[in-house]
Amino acid sequence: MLESFHRQDYRRISCRNTLSMMSSSSATRVGEIFNAAGIAFTKLGELSMTLHESEDTSGAATGRWDSEDIQMLQSAVKRFGEELNQISNQIKYY
């Protein structure tokens, strides 16, 4: 148990050291990633709301979204998830 604690402590210290050594250009790139993610998730939220609003109470589409539009959104979200999984699998966790 003590050995496990030391490993966790080492990881925490290692992570802090890595963050403190991060160059300003790396920090800028990380900021750009989160900015782009924020913009993308805002747009996804807006699209989701219009998709929800495009159905009347009976569940019938009101014409704002057609099946091609829905397929495009579904494909984009699926690709996004697949690409994130690919990146996650490539990253080496310590």
N, CA and C atoms as an extended XYZ file, in Angstrom:
282
Properties=species:S:1:pos:R:3:atomname:S:1:resname:S:1:resid:I:1 pbc="F F F"
N         0.818       -1.181        0.000 N   MET     1
C         0.000        0.000        0.000 CA  MET     1
C         0.869        1.254        0.000 C   MET     1
N         1.924        1.241        0.778 N   LEU     2
C         2.835        2.374        0.828 CA  LEU     2
C         3.499        2.584       -0.527 C   LEU     2
N         3.846        1.478       -1.183 N   GLU     3
C         4.461        1.558       -2.506 CA  GLU     3
C         3.508        2.212       -3.506 C   GLU     3
N         2.232        1.859       -3.444 N   SER     4
C         1.222        2.452       -4.315 CA  SER     4
C         1.110        3.947       -4.063 C   SER     4
N         1.158        4.344       -2.791 N   PHE     5
C         1.088        5.760       -2.450 CA  PHE     5
C         2.272        6.507       -3.059 C   PHE     5
N         3.458        5.938       -2.953 N   HIS     6
C         4.644        6.595       -3.501 CA  HIS     6
C         4.553        6.723       -5.020 C   HIS     6
N         4.014        5.724       -5.681 N   ARG     7
C         3.844        5.790       -7.136 CA  ARG     7
C         2.898        6.927       -7.514 C   ARG     7
N         1.782        7.023       -6.786 N   GLN     8
C         0.825        8.089       -7.065 CA  GLN     8
C         1.452        9.451       -6.790 C   GLN     8
N         2.216        9.544       -5.698 N   ASP     9
C         2.887       10.787       -5.353 CA  ASP     9
C         3.879       11.171       -6.450 C   ASP     9
N         4.634       10.197       -6.945 N   TYR    10
C         5.596       10.438       -8.018 CA  TYR    10
C         4.901       10.944       -9.277 C   TYR    10
N         3.776       10.322       -9.629 N   ARG    11
C         3.027       10.757      -10.809 CA  ARG    11
C         2.559       12.198      -10.656 C   ARG    11
N         2.072       12.547       -9.483 N   ARG    12
C         1.585       13.897       -9.229 CA  ARG    12
C         2.722       14.908       -9.376 C   ARG    12
N         3.885       14.596       -8.791 N   ILE    13
C         5.042       15.483       -8.888 CA  ILE    13
C         5.509       15.568      -10.330 C   ILE    13
N         5.562       14.444      -11.020 N   SER    14
C         5.982       14.416      -12.418 CA  SER    14
C         5.071       15.276      -13.273 C   SER    14
N         3.762       15.197      -13.036 N   CYS    15
C         2.798       15.985      -13.788 CA  CYS    15
C         3.026       17.471      -13.533 C   CYS    15
N         3.250       17.858      -12.282 N   ARG    16
C         3.509       19.268      -11.946 CA  ARG    16
C         4.756       19.763      -12.643 C   ARG    16
N         5.818       18.948      -12.632 N   ASN    17
C         7.060       19.344      -13.284 CA  ASN    17
C         6.861       19.527      -14.782 C   ASN    17
N         6.100       18.632      -15.382 N   THR    18
C         5.830       18.734      -16.818 CA  THR    18
C         5.089       20.019      -17.125 C   THR    18
N         4.081       20.340      -16.325 N   LEU    19
C         3.317       21.563      -16.552 CA  LEU    19
C         4.172       22.799      -16.352 C   LEU    19
N         5.052       22.783      -15.348 N   SER    20
C         5.879       23.956      -15.103 CA  SER    20
C         6.927       24.134      -16.199 C   SER    20
N         7.331       23.048      -16.851 N   MET    21
C         8.318       23.142      -17.926 CA  MET    21
C         7.678       23.424      -19.283 C   MET    21
N         6.345       23.422      -19.356 N   MET    22
C         5.667       23.638      -20.620 CA  MET    22
C         6.026       25.023      -21.152 C   MET    22
N         6.459       25.079      -22.381 N   SER    23
C         6.837       26.361      -22.960 CA  SER    23
C         5.611       27.209      -23.212 C   SER    23
N         5.835       28.484      -23.390 N   SER    24
C         4.703       29.378      -23.632 CA  SER    24
C         4.025       29.048      -24.956 C   SER    24
N         4.787       28.561      -25.932 N   SER    25
C         4.154       28.189      -27.203 CA  SER    25
C         3.264       26.961      -27.026 C   SER    25
N         3.669       26.020      -26.178 N   SER    26
C         2.824       24.857      -25.892 CA  SER    26
C         1.570       25.285      -25.158 C   SER    26
N         1.721       26.188      -24.209 N   ALA    27
C         0.560       26.680      -23.472 CA  ALA    27
C        -0.394       27.411      -24.406 C   ALA    27
N         0.157       28.148      -25.348 N   THR    28
C        -0.681       28.841      -26.331 CA  THR    28
C        -1.438       27.834      -27.179 C   THR    28
N        -0.769       26.773      -27.600 N   ARG    29
C        -1.426       25.747      -28.417 CA  ARG    29
C        -2.528       25.046      -27.642 C   ARG    29
N        -2.284       24.780      -26.362 N   VAL    30
C        -3.315       24.156      -25.532 CA  VAL    30
C        -4.511       25.098      -25.420 C   VAL    30
N        -4.244       26.374      -25.232 N   GLY    31
C        -5.319       27.357      -25.180 CA  GLY    31
C        -6.111       27.407      -26.465 C   GLY    31
N        -5.422       27.311      -27.596 N   GLU    32
C        -6.089       27.303      -28.900 CA  GLU    32
C        -6.971       26.070      -29.066 C   GLU    32
N        -6.505       24.943      -28.558 N   ILE    33
C        -7.298       23.707      -28.627 CA  ILE    33
C        -8.595       23.880      -27.850 C   ILE    33
N        -8.493       24.393      -26.626 N   PHE    34
C        -9.700       24.570      -25.822 CA  PHE    34
C       -10.622       25.639      -26.394 C   PHE    34
N       -10.051       26.662      -27.010 N   ASN    35
C       -10.879       27.674      -27.662 CA  ASN    35
C       -11.654       27.055      -28.826 C   ASN    35
N       -10.963       26.283      -29.669 N   ALA    36
C       -11.620       25.630      -30.806 CA  ALA    36
C       -12.677       24.639      -30.324 C   ALA    36
N       -12.370       23.904      -29.253 N   ALA    37
C       -13.349       22.954      -28.699 CA  ALA    37
C       -14.579       23.692      -28.200 C   ALA    37
N       -14.378       24.817      -27.544 N   GLY    38
C       -15.507       25.600      -27.053 CA  GLY    38
C       -16.399       26.076      -28.188 C   GLY    38
N       -15.786       26.547      -29.249 N   ILE    39
C       -16.546       27.001      -30.420 CA  ILE    39
C       -17.313       25.834      -31.033 C   ILE    39
N       -16.640       24.687      -31.173 N   ALA    40
C       -17.272       23.514      -31.780 CA  ALA    40
C       -18.442       23.012      -30.933 C   ALA    40
N       -18.267       22.946      -29.623 N   PHE    41
C       -19.347       22.459      -28.767 CA  PHE    41
C       -20.501       23.445      -28.696 C   PHE    41
N       -20.214       24.732      -28.800 N   THR    42
C       -21.287       25.727      -28.864 CA  THR    42
C       -22.113       25.518      -30.124 C   THR    42
N       -21.430       25.313      -31.246 N   LYS    43
C       -22.136       25.079      -32.511 CA  LYS    43
C       -22.938       23.788      -32.452 C   LYS    43
N       -22.368       22.745      -31.864 N   LEU    44
C       -23.090       21.484      -31.724 CA  LEU    44
C       -24.346       21.677      -30.882 C   LEU    44
N       -24.235       22.443      -29.817 N   GLY    45
C       -25.395       22.729      -28.982 CA  GLY    45
C       -26.468       23.476      -29.749 C   GLY    45
N       -26.053       24.480      -30.533 N   GLU    46
C       -27.015       25.238      -31.341 CA  GLU    46
C       -27.710       24.338      -32.359 C   GLU    46
N       -26.928       23.501      -33.024 N   LEU    47
C       -27.509       22.585      -34.014 CA  LEU    47
C       -28.455       21.587      -33.354 C   LEU    47
N       -28.069       21.099      -32.187 N   SER    48
C       -28.928       20.156      -31.473 CA  SER    48
C       -30.258       20.792      -31.109 C   SER    48
N       -30.211       22.052      -30.698 N   MET    49
C       -31.454       22.752      -30.352 CA  MET    49
C       -32.331       22.944      -31.585 C   MET    49
N       -31.740       23.310      -32.723 N   THR    50
C       -32.563       23.493      -33.923 CA  THR    50
C       -33.103       22.162      -34.418 C   THR    50
N       -32.352       21.096      -34.215 N   LEU    51
C       -32.836       19.768      -34.591 CA  LEU    51
C       -34.028       19.398      -33.730 C   LEU    51
N       -33.919       19.662      -32.447 N   HIS    52
C       -35.019       19.374      -31.519 CA  HIS    52
C       -36.243       20.236      -31.854 C   HIS    52
N       -36.007       21.504      -32.179 N   GLU    53
C       -37.102       22.420      -32.492 CA  GLU    53
C       -37.751       22.118      -33.847 C   GLU    53
N       -37.055       21.367      -34.693 N   SER    54
C       -37.587       21.107      -36.032 CA  SER    54
C       -38.654       20.027      -36.046 C   SER    54
N       -38.899       19.410      -34.901 N   GLU    55
C       -39.987       18.432      -34.803 CA  GLU    55
C       -41.147       19.068      -34.055 C   GLU    55
N       -42.337       18.899      -34.572 N   ASP    56
C       -43.497       19.401      -33.831 CA  ASP    56
C       -43.886       18.387      -32.761 C   ASP    56
N       -44.911       18.637      -32.014 N   THR    57
C       -45.286       17.770      -30.894 CA  THR    57
C       -45.671       16.359      -31.324 C   THR    57
N       -46.070       16.174      -32.569 N   SER    58
C       -46.428       14.835      -33.032 CA  SER    58
C       -45.202       14.029      -33.446 C   SER    58
N       -44.018       14.688      -33.469 N   GLY    59
C       -42.790       13.993      -33.864 CA  GLY    59
C       -42.494       14.125      -35.346 C   GLY    59
N       -43.359       14.780      -36.099 N   ALA    60
C       -43.126       14.944      -37.533 CA  ALA    60
C       -42.178       16.110      -37.775 C   ALA    60
N       -41.283       15.953      -38.724 N   ALA    61
C       -40.329       17.013      -39.053 CA  ALA    61
C       -41.061       18.191      -39.680 C   ALA    61
N       -40.620       19.405      -39.317 N   THR    62
C       -41.260       20.604      -39.843 CA  THR    62
C       -40.537       21.153      -41.067 C   THR    62
N       -39.495       20.493      -41.522 N   GLY    63
C       -38.834       20.893      -42.755 CA  GLY    63
C       -37.535       21.638      -42.579 C   GLY    63
N       -37.176       22.004      -41.357 N   ARG    64
C       -35.935       22.727      -41.149 CA  ARG    64
C       -34.723       21.826      -41.402 C   ARG    64
N       -34.800       20.595      -40.995 N   TRP    65
C       -33.741       19.617      -41.210 CA  TRP    65
C       -34.277       18.541      -42.145 C   TRP    65
N       -33.507       18.218      -43.166 N   ASP    66
C       -33.902       17.068      -43.976 CA  ASP    66
C       -32.981       15.898      -43.624 C   ASP    66
N       -33.233       14.750      -44.189 N   SER    67
C       -32.469       13.551      -43.811 CA  SER    67
C       -30.990       13.686      -44.151 C   SER    67
N       -30.658       14.410      -45.214 N   GLU    68
C       -29.251       14.614      -45.575 CA  GLU    68
C       -28.546       15.463      -44.515 C   GLU    68
N       -29.232       16.491      -44.010 N   ASP    69
C       -28.661       17.339      -42.964 CA  ASP    69
C       -28.383       16.528      -41.700 C   ASP    69
N       -29.338       15.699      -41.321 N   ILE    70
C       -29.181       14.876      -40.124 CA  ILE    70
C       -28.035       13.894      -40.313 C   ILE    70
N       -27.925       13.313      -41.493 N   GLN    71
C       -26.839       12.377      -41.777 CA  GLN    71
C       -25.478       13.076      -41.708 C   GLN    71
N       -25.399       14.298      -42.217 N   MET    72
C       -24.139       15.052      -42.153 CA  MET    72
C       -23.720       15.308      -40.709 C   MET    72
N       -24.673       15.714      -39.878 N   LEU    73
C       -24.366       15.964      -38.473 CA  LEU    73
C       -23.944       14.674      -37.774 C   LEU    73
N       -24.676       13.610      -38.031 N   GLN    74
C       -24.350       12.326      -37.418 CA  GLN    74
C       -22.948       11.868      -37.827 C   GLN    74
N       -22.603       12.016      -39.091 N   SER    75
C       -21.280       11.616      -39.574 CA  SER    75
C       -20.175       12.457      -38.945 C   SER    75
N       -20.406       13.766      -38.834 N   ALA    76
C       -19.403       14.657      -38.253 CA  ALA    76
C       -19.142       14.306      -36.790 C   ALA    76
N       -20.206       14.058      -36.033 N   VAL    77
C       -20.048       13.723      -34.616 CA  VAL    77
C       -19.365       12.370      -34.475 C   VAL    77
N       -19.717       11.424      -35.322 N   LYS    78
C       -19.094       10.094      -35.268 CA  LYS    78
C       -17.597       10.187      -35.585 C   LYS    78
N       -17.233       10.945      -36.618 N   ARG    79
C       -15.814       11.117      -36.965 CA  ARG    79
C       -15.049       11.777      -35.819 C   ARG    79
N       -15.664       12.781      -35.207 N   PHE    80
C       -15.040       13.474      -34.083 CA  PHE    80
C       -14.726       12.491      -32.957 C   PHE    80
N       -15.696       11.673      -32.608 N   GLY    81
C       -15.486       10.681      -31.559 CA  GLY    81
C       -14.414        9.671      -31.922 C   GLY    81
N       -14.422        9.215      -33.155 N   GLU    82
C       -13.422        8.243      -33.610 CA  GLU    82
C       -12.020        8.842      -33.587 C   GLU    82
N       -11.889       10.093      -34.002 N   GLU    83
C       -10.577       10.742      -34.007 CA  GLU    83
C       -10.068       10.970      -32.590 C   GLU    83
N       -10.965       11.330      -31.668 N   LEU    84
C       -10.550       11.484      -30.275 CA  LEU    84
C       -10.093       10.150      -29.699 C   LEU    84
N       -10.798        9.076      -30.022 N   ASN    85
C       -10.381        7.750      -29.555 CA  ASN    85
C        -9.026        7.374      -30.115 C   ASN    85
N        -8.784        7.697      -31.374 N   GLN    86
C        -7.497        7.396      -32.007 CA  GLN    86
C        -6.371        8.157      -31.302 C   GLN    86
N        -6.597        9.422      -31.009 N   ILE    87
C        -5.589       10.217      -30.295 CA  ILE    87
C        -5.370        9.651      -28.893 C   ILE    87
N        -6.463        9.329      -28.210 N   SER    88
C        -6.372        8.793      -26.859 CA  SER    88
C        -5.581        7.495      -26.829 C   SER    88
N        -5.782        6.639      -27.807 N   ASN    89
C        -5.056        5.372      -27.871 CA  ASN    89
C        -3.582        5.575      -28.171 C   ASN    89
N        -3.233        6.669      -28.825 N   GLN    90
C        -1.842        6.932      -29.200 CA  GLN    90
C        -1.055        7.563      -28.054 C   GLN    90
N        -1.739        8.291      -27.177 N   ILE    91
C        -1.073        8.983      -26.083 CA  ILE    91
C        -0.569        7.970      -25.071 C   ILE    91
N         0.626        8.191      -24.593 N   LYS    92
C         1.207        7.321      -23.566 CA  LYS    92
C         0.907        7.926      -22.211 C   LYS    92
N         0.154        7.199      -21.396 N   TYR    93
C        -0.170        7.646      -20.056 CA  TYR    93
C         0.889        7.180      -19.089 C   TYR    93
N         1.200        7.999      -18.134 N   TYR    94
C         2.214        7.640      -17.138 CA  TYR    94
C         1.574        7.323      -15.829 C   TYR    94
